[in-house]
Amino acid sequence: MNFTQRISAAALVLAALGLGGCAGMTHQEQGTATGAVIGGVAGNIIGGGLLGTATGAAVGGVIGHEVSK
């Protein structure tokens, strides 16, 4: 496993644990958080690095927010 794969795996595990804390959130907040996590992981895989992850998380959060309205 190279460094990027380890970071991606760790991010996925942390995301799964973090989503467990979404029980008190509204449906729209959950959609935004879920979109941000999925977008962040996808951004890391596609673009790599911090910029790709942050861009993916931002785009995913916006999409998740709009879809869950």
Order of alpha helices (4+ residues) and beta strands (2+ residues): alpha-alpha-alpha
